[in-house]
């Protein structure tokens, strides 16, 4: 007997094949039948009529930071509401394990690092996670049986370094014995099911003390030695972030990424490829790494987002503005001193000069303050400004836009929420995106879901993209859009039995209304442990989400079921070789 039968759905199976009407039966967590309407004769415990609805595979988000959130939110909200049934975590070199059992202070260091570098609430990390594990396998075991989505995790280079080198991980170089121990720890993690190694060399990644995170101190020989270890295990991957991910790779960065992928014989993905027609040389430069990797026996895959994900800014708390060269010094001052500096015309002139310089890279796009929209305000002086564009306010006041913005923020003691309007929302940029998506080494993803919680909300990229494909720009047909969100990442990670709807595959399924599929606006909620805030967005048009055959979402409401699995390398993933 079938557990459930979905009748008469428009089936988009994830392969890119044309949509067709079909009945799909589920039994024991698997797809048991895919047949023409009315031809499934096996009885079913429950059934539903899906006429007019689209049934597709669950989406795979290749870049999240749900490593901590899954402990207090097993539903990985809002990702699961938007059809994501499998998440990849442990990215950017940051994981919660392994932790040295003899140094309990390492957990505190890790919490403060994650709070700083990934924008996670420190209170939530302290109150929502029990931190009782030591080895990576113990961390995975702590999640087993208590999550609603499927989840796989890379092991973070920073954690490996900290475990072996202690405080010397920041600033120091490992001895030969320490590198051997790091490699052994990585092997142990992959034996337990880690998907591979993630690392960062990005200049934007600093720990809770403001120092470059541990992996940034690693030299190429260390990184290549660890990458080589990844190649000894079935179903493993590499993920790496370097400074050039934000704008353009240097030759040395390309050399490093190519060498790592070739040494492992495994794909390496990086995040995130920014596509902007105003910077036409960026995409060719970034994809040059992929071309070189294939010649060297490796593969480098660029993740890119199919939507524009707004990220709010603030002059009062750490955000991307702090990463503009020269800005961190001013924005790191106590609030009264910061306001005084920002009110100084000479200081503002120098800040704008630095923000517009080549060294600012992709952060140059943040310097057009006339295009900022005022978000939440907190003072009587700023009443009525929410939702208004700074350029218009500055014109009314006869001010320079940056000076106007500073005055507004100063009235709120710098708590004002600021939303920069995207500079790349033009037809030429969208045309370039559609062209770039066709490249064999470009994949959709990079939501950062689970991180930067009060700054951005990238999780709804799946539903927003589908809505755009069906009723908006229509840059790709529905069948291709679904494949890009499901089968493409599943094949990159070598996921066994996921990414497609076919008999024998796991029943990770999304049922949605093509006339309504979309994402609502991001709104601030205070539902983290300790009442800390985060941005959330409702799913529109999602009728049902199933994970391993069990319904986890119905009409954008979580059912409470937790059928997700911790996906372990080798058992749940197969090797995607590059040579």
C-alpha positions as CSV (number, residue, x, y, z in Angstrom):
1,X,0.0,0.0,0.0
2,X,1.2,3.5,-0.8
3,X,1.6,6.0,2.0
4,X,0.4,8.8,-0.1
5,X,-0.7,9.5,-3.7
6,X,-0.5,12.8,-5.5
7,X,-2.9,12.8,-8.4
8,X,-2.8,14.8,-11.6
9,X,0.1,17.1,-10.8
10,X,2.1,18.9,-13.5
11,X,5.3,17.0,-13.0
12,X,8.6,18.9,-13.4
13,X,11.0,16.1,-12.5
14,X,14.3,17.9,-12.1
15,X,16.0,16.6,-15.2
16,X,15.0,19.5,-17.4
17,X,12.6,17.3,-19.4
18,X,9.3,18.8,-20.5
19,X,6.6,19.0,-17.9
20,X,3.9,16.4,-18.0
21,X,0.8,15.4,-16.0
22,X,1.4,12.5,-13.7
23,X,0.4,10.7,-10.6
24,X,3.2,10.2,-8.0
25,X,3.0,7.6,-5.3
26,X,5.1,7.5,-2.1
27,X,6.0,4.5,0.1
28,X,8.5,4.2,2.8
29,X,10.0,7.6,2.2
30,X,10.7,6.9,-1.5
31,X,9.0,7.6,-4.8
32,X,7.2,4.3,-5.5
33,X,5.3,5.2,-8.7
34,X,5.4,7.8,-11.4
35,X,2.7,7.2,-14.0
36,X,0.2,8.7,-16.3
37,X,-2.9,10.0,-14.5
38,X,-5.3,7.3,-13.4
39,X,-2.9,4.4,-14.0
40,X,-1.7,3.9,-10.4
41,X,-3.9,1.2,-9.1
42,X,-2.2,0.4,-5.8
43,X,-4.3,1.7,-2.9
44,X,-3.0,4.6,-0.8
45,X,-3.6,5.5,2.9
46,X,-4.0,9.2,1.8
47,X,-4.3,11.0,-1.5
48,X,-4.7,14.5,-2.8
49,X,-5.8,16.1,-6.1
50,X,-3.0,18.2,-7.4
51,X,-4.6,19.4,-10.6
52,X,-3.3,22.8,-11.6
53,X,-0.3,22.5,-9.3
54,X,3.4,21.8,-10.1
55,X,5.2,18.9,-8.4
56,X,9.0,19.1,-8.4
57,X,11.9,17.8,-6.4
58,X,12.9,19.5,-3.2
59,X,15.5,22.2,-3.7
60,X,19.1,21.8,-2.6
61,X,20.7,24.9,-1.1
62,X,24.5,24.5,-1.6
63,X,25.6,27.3,0.8
64,X,24.1,27.8,4.2
65,X,25.2,28.3,7.8
66,X,22.5,26.4,9.6
67,X,25.2,24.6,11.7
68,X,23.8,26.2,14.9
69,X,20.2,27.2,14.0
70,X,19.2,23.6,13.5
71,X,19.5,23.0,17.2
72,X,16.8,25.4,18.1
73,X,15.0,25.4,14.8
74,X,15.0,21.9,13.3
75,X,12.8,23.2,10.4
76,X,15.6,25.5,9.0
77,X,13.2,28.3,8.6
78,X,12.6,30.0,6.3
79,X,14.4,27.8,3.8
80,X,12.2,24.8,4.2
81,X,9.0,26.9,3.8
82,X,10.5,27.9,0.4
83,X,10.9,24.4,-0.8
84,X,14.4,23.6,0.4
85,X,14.7,20.0,1.5
86,X,18.5,19.6,1.7
87,X,21.0,22.1,3.0
88,X,24.8,22.2,2.8
89,X,26.4,23.7,5.9
90,X,29.8,24.1,7.4
91,X,30.9,26.6,4.7
92,X,33.5,29.3,4.6
93,X,35.9,27.4,7.0
94,X,33.5,27.8,10.0
95,X,32.1,24.9,11.9
96,X,31.1,24.2,15.5
97,X,33.3,21.1,15.6
98,X,35.7,19.6,16.3
99,X,36.3,21.2,19.7
100,X,39.3,20.3,21.9
101,X,37.9,18.4,25.0
102,X,40.7,19.8,27.2
103,X,40.0,23.5,26.3
104,X,36.4,24.4,27.2
105,X,37.3,28.0,26.3
106,X,37.4,27.0,22.6
107,X,33.6,26.8,22.6
108,X,33.4,30.4,23.7
109,X,36.0,31.5,21.1
110,X,33.9,29.7,18.4
111,X,30.7,31.3,19.5
112,X,32.2,34.8,19.4
113,X,33.8,34.1,16.1
114,X,30.5,32.9,14.6
115,X,28.7,35.9,16.0
116,X,31.2,38.3,14.4
117,X,32.0,36.7,11.1
118,X,28.6,35.2,10.3
119,X,26.3,37.7,12.0
120,X,24.8,35.1,14.4
121,X,23.2,36.2,17.7
122,X,25.7,35.5,20.5
123,X,22.8,35.0,22.9
124,X,21.2,32.5,20.6
125,X,24.5,30.6,20.2
126,X,24.9,30.5,24.0
127,X,21.3,29.6,24.9
128,X,20.2,27.5,21.9
129,X,23.1,25.1,21.5
130,X,24.4,22.7,24.2
131,X,28.0,22.4,22.9
132,X,28.5,19.0,24.4
133,X,30.5,17.4,21.6
134,X,34.2,17.1,20.9
135,X,34.7,15.3,17.6
136,X,33.0,16.1,14.3
137,X,31.1,12.8,14.4
138,X,29.7,13.7,17.8
139,X,28.4,16.9,16.3
140,X,26.7,15.1,13.5
141,X,25.2,12.6,16.0
142,X,23.8,15.5,18.0
143,X,21.7,16.5,15.0
144,X,20.7,13.0,14.0
145,X,17.0,12.3,14.4
146,X,16.0,15.9,15.3
147,X,15.9,17.8,12.1
148,X,13.2,18.3,9.5
149,X,15.5,18.9,6.5
150,X,18.3,16.8,5.2
151,X,21.6,18.4,6.1
152,X,25.2,17.7,5.1
153,X,28.3,19.5,6.5
154,X,31.8,20.4,5.5
155,X,34.4,20.5,8.2
156,X,35.8,24.0,8.8
157,X,39.5,24.7,8.5
158,X,39.3,27.2,11.4
159,X,38.1,24.5,13.8
160,X,40.8,22.1,12.7
161,X,43.5,24.7,13.3
162,X,42.1,25.8,16.6
163,X,41.8,22.2,17.8
164,X,45.4,21.4,17.0
165,X,47.2,24.7,17.5
166,X,45.1,26.4,20.2
167,X,45.5,30.1,20.4
168,X,48.5,29.8,18.0
169,X,46.0,29.0,15.2
170,X,45.6,32.8,14.8
171,X,49.0,34.1,13.5
172,X,51.0,30.9,13.8
173,X,52.2,28.2,11.4
174,X,51.8,24.5,12.2
175,X,54.8,22.3,12.8
176,X,55.0,19.1,10.6
177,X,53.5,17.2,13.5
178,X,50.7,19.6,13.9
179,X,49.9,19.5,10.2
180,X,49.8,15.7,10.4
181,X,47.4,16.0,13.4
182,X,45.2,18.4,11.5
183,X,45.1,16.0,8.5
184,X,44.3,13.1,10.8
185,X,41.4,15.1,12.4
186,X,40.1,15.9,8.9
187,X,40.2,12.2,8.0
188,X,38.3,11.4,11.2
189,X,35.7,13.9,10.4
190,X,35.2,12.5,6.9
191,X,35.1,9.0,8.2
192,X,32.2,10.2,10.4
193,X,30.5,11.7,7.4
194,X,31.8,15.2,6.8
195,X,31.4,16.2,3.2
196,X,35.0,17.5,2.9
197,X,36.9,20.7,3.8
198,X,35.9,24.3,3.8
199,X,38.3,27.2,4.2
200,X,38.6,30.9,4.0
201,X,41.4,33.3,3.0
202,X,39.1,36.3,2.7
203,X,40.2,39.6,4.2
204,X,36.7,40.2,5.4
205,X,36.7,37.3,7.9
206,X,37.8,38.3,11.4
207,X,37.1,36.6,14.7
208,X,35.5,37.9,17.8
209,X,38.7,39.7,18.8
210,X,39.0,41.4,15.5
211,X,41.9,39.2,14.3
212,X,42.0,37.4,11.0
213,X,40.4,34.0,11.5
214,X,42.7,31.0,11.8
215,X,42.5,29.7,8.3
216,X,43.6,33.0,6.9
217,X,47.1,32.3,8.3
218,X,47.4,29.0,6.4
219,X,50.0,28.9,3.6
220,X,49.4,27.0,0.3
221,X,51.3,23.9,1.3
222,X,48.9,23.5,4.3
223,X,45.8,24.0,2.2
224,X,47.0,21.6,-0.5
225,X,47.9,18.9,2.1
226,X,44.4,19.1,3.5
227,X,42.8,19.1,0.1
228,X,44.8,16.0,-0.8
229,X,43.3,14.2,2.2
230,X,39.8,15.0,1.0
231,X,40.5,13.0,-2.1
232,X,41.0,9.8,0.0
233,X,37.3,9.7,0.9
234,X,34.3,8.8,-1.1
235,X,31.7,11.5,-1.9
236,X,33.7,14.5,-0.7
237,X,34.1,18.1,-1.8
238,X,36.0,21.3,-1.3
239,X,34.6,24.8,-0.6
240,X,36.9,27.8,-0.4
241,X,36.6,31.6,0.0
242,X,39.4,34.0,-1.0
243,X,39.5,37.8,-1.1
244,X,38.9,37.8,-4.8
245,X,35.5,36.1,-4.5
246,X,34.1,39.6,-3.8
247,X,35.4,41.1,-7.1
248,X,38.2,39.5,-9.2
249,X,40.6,36.7,-8.4
250,X,44.3,37.4,-8.4
251,X,46.6,35.1,-10.3
252,X,47.9,33.7,-7.0
253,X,44.3,33.0,-5.8
254,X,43.5,31.1,-9.0
255,X,46.7,29.1,-8.6
256,X,45.7,28.2,-5.1
257,X,42.1,27.1,-6.0
258,X,43.3,25.1,-9.0
259,X,46.0,23.4,-7.0
260,X,43.5,22.4,-4.2
261,X,40.9,21.0,-6.5
262,X,43.5,19.1,-8.6
263,X,45.2,17.7,-5.5
264,X,41.9,16.4,-4.2
265,X,40.5,15.4,-7.5
266,X,37.2,16.8,-6.3
267,X,35.0,19.8,-7.2
268,X,35.7,23.1,-5.3
269,X,32.9,25.6,-5.1
270,X,33.1,29.2,-4.0
271,X,30.7,32.0,-3.1
272,X,29.5,34.3,-4.6
273,X,29.8,35.3,-8.3
274,X,28.5,38.9,-8.5
275,X,27.1,39.7,-12.0
276,X,26.9,43.3,-13.0
277,X,26.9,44.6,-16.6
278,X,28.6,47.8,-15.4
279,X,31.7,45.6,-14.6
280,X,31.9,43.5,-17.8
281,X,35.3,42.0,-17.1
282,X,34.4,40.4,-13.8
283,X,32.6,37.3,-15.0
284,X,35.3,36.3,-17.5
285,X,38.0,36.8,-14.9
286,X,36.2,34.8,-12.3
287,X,35.4,31.9,-14.6
288,X,39.0,31.8,-15.8
289,X,39.6,29.8,-12.6
290,X,37.2,27.2,-13.8
291,X,38.8,26.9,-17.2
292,X,42.3,26.5,-15.7
293,X,41.0,23.9,-13.2
294,X,39.6,21.7,-15.9
295,X,42.9,21.7,-17.7
296,X,44.7,20.8,-14.5
297,X,42.4,17.9,-13.5
298,X,40.2,19.8,-11.1
299,X,36.9,21.6,-11.2
300,X,35.9,25.0,-9.8
301,X,32.3,25.9,-9.5
302,X,31.0,29.4,-9.0
303,X,27.8,29.9,-7.0
304,X,25.6,32.8,-7.9
305,X,22.3,34.1,-6.8
306,X,19.4,34.3,-9.3
307,X,17.8,37.1,-7.4
308,X,19.0,40.4,-5.8
309,X,19.2,39.9,-2.1
310,X,19.1,43.2,-0.3
311,X,21.3,43.5,2.8
312,X,20.5,46.3,5.3
313,X,23.3,48.6,6.6
314,X,23.8,50.6,9.7
315,X,26.3,53.1,11.0
316,X,25.7,51.9,14.5
317,X,26.6,48.2,14.3
318,X,29.0,45.9,12.4
319,X,28.0,45.5,8.7
320,X,29.5,45.5,5.2
321,X,30.2,49.2,5.5
322,X,32.9,48.3,8.1
323,X,34.7,46.3,5.5
324,X,35.3,49.3,3.2
325,X,39.0,50.1,3.4
326,X,39.5,52.8,6.1
327,X,35.9,52.8,7.3
328,X,36.4,50.3,10.1
329,X,38.5,52.7,12.1
330,X,35.7,55.3,12.2
331,X,32.8,52.9,12.5
332,X,34.6,51.1,15.4
333,X,34.7,54.2,17.6
334,X,32.3,54.6,20.6
335,X,29.0,56.0,19.3
336,X,29.4,59.6,20.5
337,X,32.9,59.8,19.0
338,X,31.7,58.1,15.9
339,X,29.0,60.7,15.4
340,X,31.5,63.5,15.8
341,X,33.8,62.0,13.3
342,X,31.0,61.4,10.8
343,X,29.8,64.9,11.1
344,X,33.3,66.2,10.1
345,X,33.2,67.1,6.3
346,X,36.9,66.2,6.0
347,X,36.4,62.8,7.5
348,X,33.4,62.1,5.2
349,X,35.4,63.3,2.1
350,X,38.2,60.8,2.9
351,X,35.7,58.0,3.6
352,X,34.0,58.5,0.3
353,X,37.4,58.7,-1.5
354,X,38.4,55.3,0.0
355,X,35.0,53.8,-0.8
356,X,35.3,54.8,-4.4
357,X,38.9,53.5,-4.8
358,X,39.9,50.3,-6.7
359,X,40.9,48.7,-3.3
360,X,37.3,48.8,-2.2
361,X,36.4,46.2,-4.8
362,X,32.8,45.2,-4.8
363,X,32.1,47.4,-1.8
364,X,32.3,50.4,-4.2
365,X,28.6,49.7,-4.9
366,X,27.8,50.7,-1.3
367,X,29.1,54.3,-1.7
368,X,26.1,55.8,-3.6
369,X,24.3,57.0,-0.5
370,X,21.7,58.9,-2.5
371,X,20.3,55.5,-3.5
372,X,19.8,54.3,0.1
373,X,16.2,53.9,1.4
374,X,15.6,54.7,5.1
375,X,14.3,51.7,7.1
376,X,13.3,51.6,10.7
377,X,13.9,54.9,12.6
378,X,13.8,55.6,16.4
379,X,13.6,59.4,17.0
380,X,10.9,62.1,16.7
381,X,13.2,64.0,14.3
382,X,13.1,61.1,11.8
383,X,9.3,60.5,11.9
384,X,8.0,60.0,8.4
385,X,11.3,59.1,6.8
386,X,10.9,55.4,6.7
387,X,10.6,54.2,3.1
388,X,12.0,57.4,1.7
389,X,15.1,57.6,-0.6
390,X,18.0,59.6,0.8
391,X,18.5,61.4,-2.5
392,X,15.1,63.0,-2.2
393,X,15.5,63.9,1.4
394,X,18.9,65.5,0.7
395,X,17.5,67.5,-2.2
396,X,14.8,68.9,0.1
397,X,17.4,69.8,2.7
398,X,20.0,71.1,0.3
399,X,22.5,68.6,1.5
400,X,25.0,66.2,0.1
401,X,23.4,62.7,0.4
402,X,26.1,61.3,2.7
403,X,25.9,64.3,5.0
404,X,22.1,63.9,5.0
405,X,22.3,60.2,5.8
406,X,24.7,60.9,8.7
407,X,22.3,63.5,10.1
408,X,19.4,61.1,10.0
409,X,21.4,58.3,11.6
410,X,22.8,60.7,14.3
411,X,19.2,61.5,15.3
412,X,18.7,57.8,16.1
413,X,22.1,57.5,17.9
414,X,23.1,55.5,14.7
415,X,20.4,52.8,15.1
416,X,18.7,53.8,11.8
417,X,18.2,50.8,9.4
418,X,19.5,51.6,5.9
419,X,18.6,49.7,2.7
420,X,20.9,50.4,-0.3
421,X,19.1,50.0,-3.6
422,X,20.9,47.6,-5.9
423,X,23.0,49.1,-8.6
424,X,22.7,46.1,-10.9
425,X,18.9,45.8,-11.4
426,X,19.1,46.8,-15.1
427,X,18.1,44.8,-18.2
428,X,21.8,44.4,-19.3
429,X,22.7,42.9,-15.9
430,X,19.8,40.5,-16.1
431,X,20.7,39.5,-19.6
432,X,24.3,38.8,-18.5
433,X,23.0,36.7,-15.6
434,X,20.9,34.6,-17.9
435,X,23.9,34.0,-20.2
436,X,26.2,33.2,-17.3
437,X,23.8,30.7,-15.7
438,X,24.4,28.5,-18.8
439,X,28.1,28.0,-18.1
440,X,28.9,24.5,-17.0
441,X,30.8,25.7,-13.9
442,X,28.2,28.2,-12.7
443,X,25.5,27.0,-10.2
444,X,22.6,28.8,-8.5
445,X,23.0,29.2,-4.7
446,X,24.8,31.2,-2.1
447,X,21.9,32.1,0.2
448,X,24.0,32.2,3.4
449,X,20.8,31.1,5.1
450,X,21.4,30.9,8.9
451,X,23.9,33.7,8.9
452,X,23.7,37.5,8.9
453,X,20.3,37.0,10.4
454,X,19.3,40.6,11.0
455,X,21.0,41.9,7.9
456,X,19.8,39.8,5.0
457,X,17.3,37.1,4.1
458,X,18.6,35.1,1.1
459,X,16.7,31.9,1.9
460,X,13.7,32.8,-0.3
461,X,15.7,32.8,-3.5
462,X,14.0,29.6,-4.7
463,X,10.4,30.8,-4.7
464,X,11.3,34.3,-5.8
465,X,13.3,32.9,-8.7
466,X,10.5,30.6,-9.8
467,X,8.0,33.4,-9.6
468,X,10.3,35.5,-11.8
469,X,10.6,32.6,-14.3
470,X,6.9,32.1,-14.5
471,X,5.5,35.6,-14.4
472,X,8.3,38.1,-14.4
473,X,11.4,38.3,-16.6
474,X,11.1,34.6,-17.8
475,X,14.8,34.3,-18.2
476,X,14.7,30.5,-18.2
477,X,11.8,28.1,-18.7
478,X,10.3,26.4,-15.6
479,X,11.8,23.0,-16.3
480,X,15.3,24.5,-16.4
481,X,14.7,26.6,-13.4
482,X,13.7,23.6,-11.3
483,X,16.7,21.6,-12.5
484,X,19.0,24.5,-11.5
485,X,17.5,24.5,-8.0
486,X,17.4,20.7,-7.5
487,X,19.3,18.3,-9.7
488,X,22.3,20.6,-10.5
489,X,23.4,21.0,-6.9
490,X,22.5,17.4,-6.1
491,X,24.8,16.2,-8.9
492,X,27.6,18.5,-7.8
493,X,27.5,17.0,-4.3
494,X,26.9,13.5,-5.5
495,X,23.7,13.1,-3.5
496,X,22.4,9.6,-3.8
497,X,18.8,9.4,-4.9
498,X,18.0,13.1,-4.5
499,X,17.4,16.0,-6.9
500,X,15.0,14.2,-9.3
501,X,11.5,12.7,-9.1
502,X,11.9,9.1,-10.4
503,X,10.9,5.7,-9.0
504,X,13.3,4.7,-6.2
505,X,14.4,8.2,-5.4
506,X,13.8,9.8,-2.0
507,X,10.5,11.5,-1.8
508,X,11.8,15.1,-1.3
509,X,9.0,16.9,-3.0
510,X,7.6,20.4,-3.4
511,X,4.0,21.1,-4.6
512,X,3.3,24.6,-5.6
513,X,0.8,26.9,-7.3
514,X,2.5,28.3,-10.5
515,X,0.1,31.2,-10.5
516,X,1.2,32.4,-7.0
517,X,4.7,31.1,-6.3
518,X,6.8,33.9,-4.8
519,X,8.3,35.2,-1.6
520,X,6.9,37.8,0.7
521,X,8.9,40.8,1.9
522,X,11.6,40.3,4.5
523,X,10.3,41.4,8.0
524,X,12.1,41.5,11.3
525,X,11.0,39.0,13.9
526,X,12.4,38.3,17.4
527,X,12.1,34.5,17.6
528,X,15.7,33.5,18.3
529,X,16.7,32.1,21.7
530,X,16.9,35.1,24.0
531,X,14.5,37.1,21.8
532,X,17.3,38.1,19.4
533,X,16.1,39.5,16.0
534,X,16.3,38.0,12.5
535,X,14.8,38.7,9.1
536,X,12.1,36.3,7.9
537,X,10.1,36.0,4.7
538,X,6.9,34.1,4.1
539,X,6.6,31.7,1.2
540,X,3.7,32.4,-1.3
541,X,2.1,29.6,-3.3
542,X,3.8,26.7,-1.6
543,X,1.1,24.1,-1.0
544,X,3.2,21.3,0.4
545,X,6.8,20.3,1.2
546,X,7.8,16.7,1.8
547,X,11.1,15.4,3.2
548,X,11.8,11.7,2.8
549,X,8.1,11.3,2.1
550,X,6.8,13.0,5.2
551,X,5.0,16.4,4.9
552,X,6.9,19.1,6.7
553,X,5.1,22.2,5.4
554,X,1.5,22.6,4.3
555,X,0.3,26.0,3.1
556,X,3.5,27.7,4.4
557,X,2.9,26.3,7.9
558,X,5.4,23.9,9.5
559,X,3.7,20.6,10.4
560,X,6.1,19.7,13.2
561,X,7.4,16.5,11.6
562,X,11.2,16.0,11.7
563,X,11.9,13.4,9.0
564,X,15.2,14.9,7.9
565,X,18.5,13.1,7.8
566,X,22.1,14.0,8.4
567,X,23.6,13.2,5.1
568,X,27.0,11.6,5.5
569,X,29.7,11.4,2.8
570,X,30.1,8.0,1.2
571,X,26.9,6.6,2.6
572,X,24.6,9.4,1.2
573,X,27.0,10.9,-1.4
574,X,29.0,9.4,-4.2
575,X,32.3,10.7,-5.5
576,X,32.1,13.3,-8.2
577,X,35.6,12.9,-9.7
578,X,37.3,15.6,-11.7
579,X,39.8,13.4,-13.5
